[in-house]
Amino acid sequence: MFTFQSLKHPIIVAPMAGGVSNPHLVTSITNLGGFGFLAVGYKTHKQVLAEIEKTQQLTDSPFGVNVFIPADITLNADNQTALQQYRTELLPLAKKLEVELPEISDLPTDGSDDYDNKVNVLLQNPVAVVSFTFGLPSCEVVQSLQKVNTIVVATVTNLEEAKEAEAVGVNALCLQGVQAGGHRATFNSHVSSSQLSCAELIALVKKETDLPLIATGGITQKSQVQDLLAQGASAVQIGTLFLCAQEASTNSTYRQALLSKQFNDTAITRAFTGREARGLNNKFIQQYSHLAPDLYPLVHYLAQPIRQKANQLNLPEFTNLWAGTGFEDCKELSAEEILKNLI
Ligand SMILES: Cc1cc2nc3c(=O)[nH]c(=O)nc-3n(C[C@H](O)[C@H](O)[C@H](O)COP(=O)(O)O)c2cc1C
């Protein structure tokens, strides 16, 4: 059975949903003795199966799949009012970009992200590792995956979540520090996420568990990798540094924004999706963060036309440019070169 400790290079290319990860990016790292996750959030179970099959064609090495835990959507009167108000705030920008925003009554109310079918695909077509984010799978799902020899990883952001994850029987923990790009993995999306770095999380969690620990968030330098491994991490998971890898599917607006150095910092916001996420601190974040309700994924669907049009028009100020605090180290290199700079 696969173990993170057995990797030749304890470097993991992070799952990056929303159009960044793909089988080529993952296998360019697994084929060199690192590890990688396909990101299957927002995809259908049929797309997941196709991606697994494509990846298996490209590699004999083990790889992983990352799954979103379903979101609980409650569309009560208060939520509808909050969404309606946010829609009103977004309308002038939508008009400027010549896009229609969906009516609140037309927003999808299924937050499952096709979870049950995805788990079935993973039981019938087992991969080496399945990691979960935004919460925990049930004990039954954990055990069923383990029965088909899949290692189960939970992504956590504080000690309480780590303890809950251990209690459902996962095999390893991915400790996501506050510097991480993309969505915070926080189980309860309505609370503000933890401010702990992955180094601080290792120090806290290591005292409480013997599970293998993966460190993630803000890692871009070889010295950081060495320090985190010395601290007790079994591997490190890196996202942002691979955003401009030649193999990544990152769209050109996003890629140029990262490489052009036109943004000076990152910020955590709910403005794009309703769930906290870290991205390049653009005008959209600055104008709408204080207005956005904490209603994921309803805000994601509401703001989607704006994000899509801004990408098409190459307007980085108005789309989500998820990135960790280390984004200034991004370079357009092959994934192999990026890996070699870290080992
Ligand atoms: C564009 C982008 C998309 C992401 N999508 C996912 C995802 O689908 N699932 C997940 O568990 N983590 C996701 N993450 C978070 C990464 O797993 C990881 O925690 C983060 O990239 C680490 O911080 P770094 O970006 O500073 O390397 C995403 C990160 C980015 C930058």
The ligand as a Gaussian input file, in Angstrom:
#p B3LYP/6-31G(d) Opt

LIG

0 1
 C       -5.924000      27.785000      -7.709000
 C       -6.009000      26.921000      -6.501000
 C       -7.003000      25.964000      -6.431000
 C       -7.082000      25.111000      -5.307000
 N       -8.012000      24.119000      -5.292000
 C       -8.009000      23.212000      -4.289000
 C       -8.848000      22.072000      -4.332000
 O       -9.592000      21.851000      -5.273000
 N       -8.813000      21.212000      -3.276000
 C       -7.967000      21.399000      -2.213000
 O       -7.950000      20.591000      -1.291000
 N       -7.136000      22.466000      -2.170000
 C       -7.136000      23.360000      -3.172000
 N       -6.264000      24.415000      -3.140000
 C       -5.390000      24.571000      -1.966000
 C       -4.156000      23.695000      -2.096000
 O       -4.482000      22.352000      -1.855000
 C       -3.069000      24.076000      -1.097000
 O       -3.579000      24.044000       0.210000
 C       -2.483000      25.451000      -1.364000
 O       -2.281000      25.662000      -2.727000
 C       -1.166000      25.543000      -0.628000
 O       -0.689000      26.839000      -0.566000
 P        0.204000      27.508000      -1.722000
 O       -0.787000      27.842000      -2.796000
 O        0.763000      28.691000      -1.058000
 O        1.221000      26.501000      -2.178000
 C       -6.174000      25.270000      -4.239000
 C       -5.175000      26.248000      -4.326000
 C       -5.085000      27.061000      -5.432000
 C       -3.970000      28.078000      -5.500000

